[in-house]
């Protein structure tokens, strides 16, 4: 049997079936891959106050997502730096989770103005397009955007004057790098991101959160530890055994592996504890030590934040 399409050559039935399947899957292939339904559902159910603000510096305007905790007293402000996936539903849901612990969170969308039609993270047609855009951001523009977010955080009436950065994946490296520039940070929290080449100007304590099954980033820790120690800076890296890169996101997804789930829970508890212990005036120290925290072993391969298979699965 043959099926003939207008202005086309005849094709066999198996080919027609394949063509029909491809047409049916086309909407899925072209739909934005930013959304994580489970993260969005949790965000939508949150009782906390969410708002979008515009941060202006020079001739640039950056959109930011802000979450307020339900507390009586003034709170520390966290500048959340998103992954290479942009300001995703998960990034906003993480901001909300941190606010639930009593912190004000300002999460700038560093892709503001760089998307199609001058859009932001949610304007890109695919995750591949998003990651390329984030990878191509000018470091000087990123620093200026983060400065704008930090300046805003310092002036929030409900804030207590303490500000810290928390970054994940690509944002983890930016959190570390921003600490070399910003002198009024009370702390910098780095989730599976590399350290900068020059750490001598850092004044805030830096706390690292790393995955045991992430040799790409894990291999950088010894050199960063030595550099921080030589410069007399406080750096406390912790490695979660058995976890893969991106465990803070992957560890709360519905299909989370035991190791990623355990690392996510332990990492979140450590982060919250350290933020609550932050001091207003950061004091440099030469205390550096690397810890490895045992979590449940998993036979699953390490999840990379650039893994296309993971992107399609929706566990971004």
N, C-alpha and C positions, 0 to 999 in steps of 0.2 A: 504493500500500500504506500502511496506517496501523497504528500500534502504540498500544494503549490501556493505560495504566498504571492501577492501582487508585486510586480516588478522585481522578482527574485527568481533564483534558480530553484528547481525542485529539491526537496530534502526528504529523507526517509523518516518514518515514524519515530525511531529512537532519537533522531536529531531534533524532531519537533518537540518531543517530550523534554529534551534538554533545554531547548529554547524557551519553552513555557516555564520551566522551573527557574531559569535565569531571570525571566521577566517578573515572576512572582517574588523572587528574592531581591530584586533591584531596590525596592524601598528600604529594605533592611540594610543593604550595602551602602546606600547613600545617606541614611539617617545619621545624625550626630551620635557619636559614641561616648559623649561626655556623661550622660546620665547614668546614675546607679540608682535603680528604683528603690532599693532597700535604704540607701542613705537619704534619698529625697523623702521617703515615707517617715523616717525618724525626724527629719528636719521639720516637716509639715506638722508633726504632732507635738512639737516643742511648745511649752508655755512661755518661753522667754521672748523678750523683745528683740526683733530683728529689724534692721534698716539698712538702706543703701545710701551712701553719701558720696559726694564728689570732693576729692582732694586736689587742690590746685597748686601748681608751682610753675613759675614762668608762664609759658604759653601752653602748658600741658595740663589736662584734667584726667585724673585717675579715679575710676569707680572703686569703692570699697564696701565690703559687707561687714556690718558691725553687729555684735551680739552683746546684750547686757545681762548680767546675772540678776537673780532675784535676791538681793542682799540689802541690809540696812546701812552698812558702812561703805566707805570708799574702797575701791578695789584696784589691784594691780592691772596693768594693761598689757596684753600680749599682742604683738604684731605677728600674725600668722602668714608665713610665706608658702605659697602653694607648690605642688609638685610640677613636674614638666607637663602635666596634663591640664594646666591652667586652673582657674578657680572653679573646680568641679563641684557637683553635689556633695561628694565626700569631703572636700575641703571645707565647705560651709557647714556640713554636719559635724566635723571635727571642731570647728569654731564653736558651735553650739554646745558640744560636750564639754569643752573647756569652760565655757560660760556657766555651765551647770555646776562647776566646782567653785564658783565665786569670783571668776575673772572676767574683765571686759576684753573682748577680742575684736581686733581690727584686722580684716583680711583684704588687702588690696588686690585687685585684679590687674596684674602686671601686663596683661595683654590688651588692656583698654586702648582703643584706637588703632590697634594693629590687625584687627580682623577684617573680614569682608565688609565693605561699606562703613569703615571706621568703627566696626563693632569690637566686642570684647571676647572673652573666652567662649561664651555661648553662641558666637556667630560662626565659628569654624565648622566646615562641613564634615570633617572626620578627625579622629584622634591623631592620625598621622600629620595632618595639616597643623593641628594644635602643637604637637611636639616640635615640629620644625620651626614654628613661630617662636615658641619659648626658647628653643636652642639658639635662635638668631637674635634674641634681644640684646641691645647694647648694655653692657655692664654699668656704664655711667648713668644711663637712663633708669635702670633698675635701682641703683643706689639712690638716685634723686627721688624716685617714687617711694622707696622705703623711708627715706628721710621725711617725706611729706606725711606718711602714715605715722611715724614716730612723733613728729611735731604735733600732729593732731591728738595722738594718744596722751601726750604730756599735758594737754590743755583740757581734756575732757573733765567737766566738773565732778563727775562721779568717780574719777580716777584718783589714786593716792600718790601719784607722781612716780611710781615705779613702772618701768617699761622693760620688756624682754622680747626677744625674737624667738619664734619657734618655726623651724623650717623642715620640710619633708622632701626627700629625694633631691631634685634640682634645688628646691628651696632650702634644703639642709645645708648645701654648700653656700648658698647665698646668706644664710643666717650666720655662718662662720665668717664669711667675708665681710659682712656688714659690721661685725664686731671690731674689725680692724679700723673702721671708719667712725663709728658712733661711740662717743666717750661716755654718754650718760645711760648706757644700758646697764640694768642690774644683773642680767644674765643673757647668755645666748645658748639656745638648745638646738642641737644638730642631730636630725634623724637621717642616718645613712647617707650623709653627704661628705665630700672631701674637704680637707682643710686648705686654707690659702697658702701661697708660697712664702709670704712674709707675715709673721704673727707678732712682730715686735711692738706694734702699736695697739694691741688689744689691751683693754683695761678690765673688761667684765670676765667673770668666770664662764668657762665654756663646758657644757655637758654634752657628751656624745652618746648616741643610741645606735648600735650597729647590729647587723645580722650575721650569724655564724656562717651561713651559706651564701656569702656575698663577697667572694674573693676580690672582685673589682674594687670595692670600697675598702674592704678589710685590709688589703695590702698597703693602703695609705696610712693606716693608723700608727704604726711604729715611727715613721718619719715625722708625722704630726706631733706625736707624743714627745719626741726628742726636741723638736723645734720649740714647742711650748715650754718644755722644761728649761731649755737653754735661755729662753727669753724671760724666765721667771713668771710665767703665767699659769693660772689655774685651769687645768684641763682634766676632766674625769670621763673617760670613755668606758662604756659598758657594752659588751657583746652578748647577744642572746643566742645561745647555742641552738642550732637546728632551724633557726628562723631564716626566711629568705628576704631579699631586698623588698622594701615596700610593706613590711609586716604590719605597720600601723593601720593601713587601709585593708590589706588582704586579711589581716587577723580578725576583722569584724564583719567580713563578708559572709553570706550564708554558707559558702563552700570552704570556709577557712580550714586550713590544716591545723592539727593540734599544736604544732610548734609555733606557727604564726599567731594563733590565738593566744597562747601563753605569753609570747613575747609582747604582743599588743597590750595585754592586761598588765603585765609587769612594767612595761615601758610607760604606760599611761599613769600608773600609780606613782612611779618614780618622778615623772614630770610634774604632776600635781603637787607632790610633796616638796620638790625643789622650788617651785614657784611660790608656794606658801612660806618658804623659808628665806626668800630673797631679801637682801638688804638694800637700802636705798643707795648707798654709796659703794659701788663695786671696788673691791680691794684685790689687786693682783697677788697671786701666790705661786710658789714653785711646786705646789702639790700636784703631781701627776701620777695616776696609777690606772692600769687597765684591768677591768674585771670581766670575767666571762660568766654569764648566768646560764645555768642549765635549764633548758625547757624540754618538753616532750619531743622526742625524735620523730621525724616524719620522713617517710619514704618519698614524698613528693619532691620534685625538683624545686630549687630556689626560684621564687617569683621575682622577676626583674620588672622595674617600672617601665622598661621599654619593650616588654615582651608582647608582640602582636597578638599571640594567642590569648593572653590574659585580657587584652583590650576588648576582644570580641566577646569574651565570656561575660563581660559586664562587671568584673570585680575590680574595676579601676578605682 
